Amino acid sequence: MERWVVVTLVTAGYLVISLVIGWVSGRKASDTVTGYVAGDRGFGLLVMYFVTGAMIFSAFAFLGAPGWAYSRGAAAFYIFSYGVLGFAPWYVLGPRIARVGRAYGHVTQAELFSARFQSKALSVAIAVVSIVAFLPYIALQMKGAGIVFNAVTDGHVPIWVGALAAYGVVMLYVLKSGVLGVGWTNTFQGIFMLVIAWILGLWLPYRLYGGIGPMFERIAELRPELLTVPGLGPTGEPWSWGAYSSAVLVSAVGFTMWPHLFMKAYAAKDDDTLKLTTLLYPTFLIFLLPLYFIAFAGVLFPTPPQSPDFILPHMILSTDIAPVVVGLFCAGALAASMSTGDALLHATGAVYVQDFHRKVLQPELDDHHRRLLIRIAALAAGVIAFFFAVRTEMSLVALLLAAYGAVVQLAPLAVATFFWKRATPAGALAGLVVGALVTLVLTLYPQFRPYGIHAGVVGLLVNTFTLVAVSLITRPLPDEHVSNFLDVSRRA
């Protein structure tokens, strides 16, 4: 039997197992929007750990980050920087979000913000910004899945077919089981991909160089520029400190602003689970190490991949590894992609229905029709992201940084929600809209960005200034409403 056939069969087996777990895990959820979107607020520590871990261990971790480490060296270390810093605010924010969600019945991020500021327009604006951020992030996951399938089957499975196969399975269990399908498949996928990553990450450097230490000694001798921070930029020239630092900043600040992370806070069974998840979360960064080992092992590899994002599958296929092991690597990479993509698709449907459709088109939707519409919206988002994924030439890292530029604009709003009573609805809305527009313009016209600073950081500064300035010149909400909201958020 040809190698690519064996690889495809092993990968297909993994997809079947994921589908079965995702399909049956939603059986105990209540037949309500809260059951479908927030899992009846019953996630324990194990599921919470892997659901939040899926935010960093995605197709970006298996393909994009190693691609940058291979082609740009120490530039890829920015991921460790923001990974350590980014989740720390969740120790304070997460329990507050969960308390308010339980008290008011929230299942999305915008419901919380619009309740604090009593603004329908703000809910709609957040929904638009969230979906704009979600689509390139979903496309990243789909493109990653397609790249892996294409590479490990020696080109017999086109990128679009691989992406369609993996995300056909994702859509089935997301539509059937909602967040419980996401949670339990993330747990299975998380354990699986971590085992595969460490096995390959230790074996390949040993196979090619005799160990990790000798590997870095050779790179330091022959390609020392790859081991010097901040590494190389997209054009192959040294990356500026402004660009490196702003990439860390926009990612760290935006890390806990993802709407699907807020939704997982609502799913936690209690505050202690959220706090313990926050403390344990940095351990996920340890599991990125083996992927970096593989990427650096490729620096001196005799043959180059067709693009940097292909470095891991290229090396796996160019060494003497049994087809079954190649299939397991493919399954591990798909696990990384699917464990993030399923949460994003589920969140996109919920955000559209709860925060846009109900506010603008049909305010009186009952539970049954909301669940149905969430499924339809998730399916539509998947179709849009799929076509974007198979047509775009952007690298996986570029797609992720573009998504962070949008989602980071929610940060001033989150801080004002819980820590500044004087913030007004007009200020919150103006800051979000102006910051998002500035980010969009600078993303489309990067030549206008000062010192190569990320567009999202410039937008964030303008956003914050606008929120404060407009709030100070507009009428605040009644003190009783704001005080009651903040009291609920602080009540343990």
C-alpha positions in Angstrom: 0.0 0.0 0.0 1.4 3.4 -0.9 2.5 5.7 1.9 0.0 8.5 1.2 -2.9 6.0 1.4 -1.7 4.7 4.8 -1.3 8.3 6.0 -4.8 9.2 4.8 -6.4 6.2 6.5 -4.7 7.0 9.8 -5.8 10.6 9.6 -9.4 9.5 8.6 -9.5 7.3 11.7 -8.6 10.3 13.9 -11.3 12.4 12.3 -13.9 9.7 12.9 -12.9 9.5 16.6 -13.1 13.3 16.9 -16.6 13.3 15.3 -17.8 10.5 17.7 -16.6 12.4 20.8 -18.0 15.7 19.6 -21.3 14.2 18.6 -22.1 12.3 21.8 -20.7 14.9 24.2 -23.7 17.2 23.8 -26.3 14.7 24.8 -26.5 16.0 28.4 -26.9 19.7 27.6 -30.2 21.4 28.2 -32.3 22.3 25.1 -31.6 26.0 25.6 -29.3 28.7 24.2 -27.4 28.6 27.6 -26.9 24.8 27.1 -25.8 25.2 23.5 -23.5 28.3 24.0 -22.4 28.0 27.7 -22.7 24.3 28.4 -25.1 25.0 31.3 -22.2 26.7 33.0 -20.7 23.4 34.1 -17.2 23.1 32.8 -14.6 21.7 35.3 -10.9 22.3 35.4 -9.9 19.6 32.9 -12.1 20.8 30.1 -11.4 24.5 30.9 -7.7 23.9 30.8 -7.8 22.4 27.3 -10.4 24.7 26.0 -8.3 27.8 26.9 -5.1 26.0 25.8 -6.6 25.6 22.4 -6.3 29.3 22.0 -2.5 29.0 21.6 -2.1 25.4 20.4 -3.7 25.9 17.0 -2.7 25.5 13.4 -0.6 28.6 14.1 1.3 26.7 16.7 1.9 23.6 14.6 2.7 25.4 11.3 2.9 29.2 11.5 5.1 29.6 14.5 7.6 26.9 13.4 7.5 28.5 9.9 8.6 31.8 11.5 11.3 30.1 13.6 12.6 28.3 10.5 12.7 31.4 8.3 13.1 34.3 10.7 14.7 32.7 13.8 14.4 34.5 17.1 11.5 36.6 15.7 9.3 33.7 16.6 10.1 34.1 20.3 7.5 36.9 20.4 4.9 34.1 20.9 6.4 33.1 24.2 6.5 36.7 25.3 2.9 37.4 24.7 1.8 33.9 25.8 3.3 34.5 29.3 2.0 38.0 29.6 -1.4 37.7 27.8 -3.3 35.5 30.1 -2.4 37.1 33.5 -5.3 39.7 33.4 -7.7 36.8 33.2 -7.1 36.0 36.9 -8.9 39.3 37.7 -11.2 39.6 34.7 -12.3 36.0 34.3 -14.2 35.6 37.6 -15.8 39.1 37.2 -17.1 38.2 33.7 -18.4 34.8 35.0 -20.2 36.4 37.9 -22.0 39.0 35.8 -22.8 36.3 33.2 -24.4 34.0 35.8 -26.4 36.9 37.3 -27.7 38.3 34.1 -27.8 35.2 31.9 -25.1 36.4 29.4 -23.7 34.0 26.9 -21.6 36.4 24.8 -19.1 39.1 25.3 -21.2 41.9 23.8 -24.1 41.1 26.1 -21.9 41.9 29.1 -20.6 45.2 27.6 -24.0 46.4 26.3 -25.5 45.6 29.7 -22.9 47.7 31.4 -23.3 50.6 29.0 -27.0 50.1 28.2 -26.3 50.5 24.5 -27.7 48.5 21.6 -25.4 50.3 19.1 -22.4 49.1 21.1 -23.6 45.5 20.9 -23.8 45.8 17.2 -20.4 47.4 16.9 -18.8 44.7 19.0 -20.4 42.0 16.9 -19.0 43.5 13.7 -15.5 43.9 15.2 -15.6 40.3 16.6 -16.7 38.7 13.4 -14.1 40.7 11.4 -11.5 39.3 13.8 -12.9 35.8 13.8 -12.9 35.2 10.0 -9.1 35.4 9.3 -8.5 33.4 12.5 -10.9 30.6 11.2 -9.3 30.9 7.8 -5.9 30.4 9.4 -7.1 27.1 11.0 -8.6 25.8 7.7 -5.6 26.7 5.7 -3.3 25.0 8.2 -5.4 21.8 8.0 -5.3 21.9 4.2 -1.5 22.4 4.2 -0.9 19.4 6.4 -3.2 17.1 4.4 -1.6 18.3 1.1 2.0 17.8 2.4 1.7 14.4 4.1 -0.2 12.9 1.1 2.5 14.0 -1.3 0.1 16.4 -3.0 -2.6 13.7 -3.7 -5.1 15.6 -1.5 -5.3 19.3 -2.5 -5.3 22.0 0.2 -9.0 22.7 -0.4 -10.0 19.1 0.0 -8.0 18.7 3.2 -9.5 21.8 4.7 -13.0 20.7 3.7 -12.6 17.2 5.2 -11.3 18.4 8.5 -13.8 21.2 8.9 -16.7 19.1 7.6 -16.1 17.1 10.7 -15.8 20.2 12.9 -19.1 21.6 11.5 -21.0 18.4 12.2 -20.1 18.2 15.9 -20.3 22.0 16.5 -23.8 22.1 14.9 -24.9 19.0 16.9 -23.4 19.6 20.3 -22.4 23.2 20.7 -19.9 24.2 23.3 -19.9 20.7 24.9 -18.8 19.2 21.6 -16.1 21.9 21.5 -15.0 21.3 25.1 -14.6 17.5 25.0 -13.1 17.3 21.6 -10.6 20.0 22.7 -9.7 17.8 25.6 -9.1 14.7 23.4 -7.3 16.7 20.7 -5.2 18.6 23.3 -3.8 15.4 24.9 -3.2 13.8 21.5 -1.3 16.7 19.9 0.9 17.3 23.0 2.1 13.7 23.0 2.8 13.8 19.2 4.6 17.2 19.5 7.0 16.0 22.2 7.8 12.7 20.5 8.7 14.3 17.2 10.3 17.4 18.8 12.8 15.2 20.7 13.3 12.6 18.0 14.0 14.8 15.0 16.9 16.9 16.5 18.4 13.7 17.8 18.0 12.0 14.4 19.6 14.9 12.4 22.2 16.4 14.8 22.6 14.0 17.7 20.6 16.1 20.2 19.1 19.5 20.8 22.4 21.0 22.2 24.5 20.0 19.1 21.7 21.3 16.9 21.9 24.8 18.3 25.7 24.8 18.3 25.6 24.1 14.6 23.1 26.9 14.0 25.2 29.3 16.1 28.2 28.5 14.0 26.5 28.7 10.5 23.4 30.9 11.0 24.0 33.0 14.1 21.6 35.8 12.9 18.7 33.4 13.5 19.5 33.2 17.3 19.6 37.0 17.9 16.5 38.8 19.0 14.4 40.3 17.4 15.3 38.1 14.4 14.4 38.7 10.8 11.4 40.5 9.5 9.0 39.4 6.6 11.4 40.7 3.9 14.4 38.8 5.3 16.0 42.0 6.8 16.5 42.3 10.6 13.1 42.9 12.3 12.9 46.4 14.0 12.5 46.5 17.7 9.4 48.6 17.1 7.8 45.9 15.0 8.8 43.1 17.4 7.7 44.9 20.5 4.4 46.0 19.0 3.7 42.4 17.8 4.2 41.3 21.5 2.0 44.2 22.8 -0.9 43.8 20.4 -1.0 40.0 21.0 -0.6 40.2 24.8 -3.3 42.9 25.2 -5.6 41.2 22.7 -5.1 37.7 24.2 -7.8 37.8 26.8 -10.1 40.0 24.6 -11.2 37.2 22.3 -15.0 36.9 22.5 -14.9 33.1 22.5 -12.7 33.2 25.7 -15.4 35.3 27.4 -17.9 32.6 26.4 -15.8 30.0 28.0 -15.7 32.0 31.2 -19.5 31.8 31.2 -19.2 28.0 30.9 -17.0 27.5 34.0 -18.7 26.0 37.0 -17.2 28.4 39.5 -14.6 31.2 40.1 -12.0 28.8 41.5 -12.0 26.8 38.3 -11.3 30.0 36.3 -8.5 31.2 38.7 -6.8 27.8 38.7 -7.0 27.6 34.9 -5.3 30.9 34.7 -2.5 29.8 36.9 -2.0 26.5 35.0 -2.3 28.1 31.5 1.4 29.1 31.0 2.3 25.4 31.1 0.9 25.2 27.6 3.8 27.2 26.4 6.1 24.4 27.5 4.4 22.3 24.8 5.4 24.8 22.1 9.1 24.0 22.7 9.2 20.7 20.8 7.7 22.4 17.7 10.4 25.0 17.9 13.0 22.3 18.2 11.7 20.8 14.9 11.6 24.2 13.2 15.2 25.0 14.1 16.2 21.5 13.1 15.1 22.5 9.6 17.4 25.5 9.4 20.2 23.5 8.1 18.1 20.8 6.4 19.5 20.0 2.9 16.2 20.7 1.1 13.9 23.7 1.6 10.1 23.4 1.9 7.8 25.0 -0.7 7.0 27.7 1.9 8.1 28.2 5.5 4.6 27.2 6.8 5.4 23.7 5.3 8.6 23.1 7.3 7.2 20.6 9.8 5.5 18.3 7.3 8.4 18.7 4.8 10.9 17.4 7.4 8.6 14.6 8.5 8.3 13.4 5.0 12.0 13.8 4.1 13.2 11.5 6.9 12.8 7.8 7.3 9.6 7.6 9.3 7.0 4.9 9.0 3.7 6.0 7.2 1.7 5.3 10.4 3.8 7.8 12.3 3.4 10.4 9.5 -0.3 9.8 9.7 -0.2 10.4 13.5 1.7 13.7 12.9 -1.0 14.7 10.4 -3.6 13.9 13.0 -1.8 15.9 15.6 -1.5 18.9 13.4 -5.2 18.6 12.5 -6.0 18.4 16.2 -4.2 21.8 16.7 -6.3 23.3 13.9 -9.6 21.8 14.8 -9.4 22.5 18.6 -9.3 26.2 17.8 -11.4 26.4 14.7 -14.4 24.7 16.4 -14.5 27.2 19.2 -14.3 30.1 16.7 -17.1 28.8 14.5 -19.3 28.2 17.5 -18.6 31.7 18.8 -19.1 33.4 15.5 -22.6 32.0 15.2 -23.5 32.9 18.8 -22.1 36.5 18.4 -24.0 37.1 15.2 -27.4 36.0 16.6 -27.1 37.3 20.2 -25.4 40.6 19.5 -26.4 41.6 16.0 -29.4 39.7 14.7 -31.5 40.1 17.8 -30.6 43.7 18.2 -31.2 44.8 14.7 -33.6 42.3 12.9 -35.6 40.1 15.3 -35.6 41.1 18.9 -38.3 38.6 20.0 -36.6 35.3 18.8 -37.4 32.4 21.1 -34.8 29.9 22.3 -35.6 27.3 19.6 -35.2 29.7 16.7 -32.1 31.3 18.3 -30.3 27.9 18.5 -31.3 27.2 14.9 -30.0 30.6 13.7 -26.8 30.2 15.6 -26.2 26.9 13.7 -26.9 28.6 10.4 -24.7 31.5 11.1 -21.8 29.2 12.2 -22.2 27.3 8.9 -22.2 30.5 6.9 -19.0 31.7 8.7 -17.4 28.4 7.9 -18.2 28.8 4.2 -16.8 32.4 4.0 -13.6 31.5 5.9 -13.1 28.4 3.7 -13.1 30.4 0.5 -10.8 33.0 2.1 -8.4 30.2 3.3 -8.0 28.5 0.0 -7.5 31.8 -2.0 -5.4 34.0 0.3 -1.6 34.0 -0.1 -1.0 35.5 3.4 1.1 33.5 5.8 -0.4 31.9 8.9 1.4 34.4 11.2 0.2 37.4 9.1 -3.4 36.1 9.3 -3.1 35.8 13.1 -1.6 39.3 13.6 -4.3 40.8 11.4 -6.9 39.1 13.6 -5.2 40.4 16.8 -5.2 44.0 15.4 -9.0 43.9 15.3 -9.7 42.1 18.6 -7.3 44.2 20.7 -9.7 47.2 20.2 -12.0 45.6 22.8 -9.4 46.0 25.6 -10.2 49.7 26.6 -13.8 48.7 26.7 -13.2 45.8 29.0 -11.1 48.0 31.4 -13.7 50.7 31.4 -16.5 48.2 32.0 -15.1 47.1 35.4 -12.7 49.8 36.6 -14.0 53.2 35.4 -17.4 54.3 36.6 -17.3 57.6 34.6 -17.1 55.8 31.2 -20.1 56.5 29.1 -21.9 54.7 26.3 -20.9 57.4 23.8 -17.3 57.1 24.9 -17.3 53.3 24.7 -18.8 53.3 21.2 -16.7 56.1 19.8 -13.5 54.6 21.1 -14.3 51.2 19.6 -15.3 52.5 16.2 -12.5 55.0 15.8 -9.9 52.5 17.0 -11.2 49.8 14.6 -11.2 52.2 11.6 -7.6 53.4 12.3 -6.5 49.8 12.5 -8.2 48.9 9.3 -6.7 51.8 7.4 -3.1 51.2 8.7 -3.5 47.5 7.9 -4.5 48.3 4.3 -1.8 51.0 4.0 1.2 49.8 6.1 3.5 52.5 4.7 1.8 55.0 7.0 2.6 53.0 10.2 5.2 54.9 12.3 8.4 52.9 12.9 6.8 49.7 11.7 4.5 49.6 14.7 1.6 47.2 14.4 -1.6 48.8 13.1 -3.5 47.4 16.1 -1.3 49.2 18.6 -1.8 52.6 16.9 -5.6 51.9 16.8 -5.5 50.9 20.5 -3.9 54.2 21.5 -6.4 56.3 19.5 -9.2 54.1 20.9 -8.2 54.7 24.5 -7.8 58.5 24.0 -11.2 58.7 22.2 -13.0 56.7 24.9 -11.6 58.9 27.7 -12.2 62.2 25.9 -15.7 61.5 24.8 -16.7 60.0 28.2 -15.6 63.2 29.9 -17.7 65.4 27.8 -20.9 63.2 27.7 -23.5 62.4 30.3 -22.7 59.3 32.4 -25.1 56.5 33.2 -27.1 56.7 36.4 -24.8 55.9 39.3 -27.2 53.3 40.7 -27.0 51.2 37.6 -23.3 51.3 37.3 -22.8 50.6 41.1 -25.2 47.6 40.9 -23.3 46.2 37.9 -19.9 46.5 39.6 -21.2 45.1 42.9 -22.4 42.0 41.0 -19.0 41.6 39.3 -17.1 41.8 42.7 -19.4 39.5 44.7 -17.6 36.3 45.2 
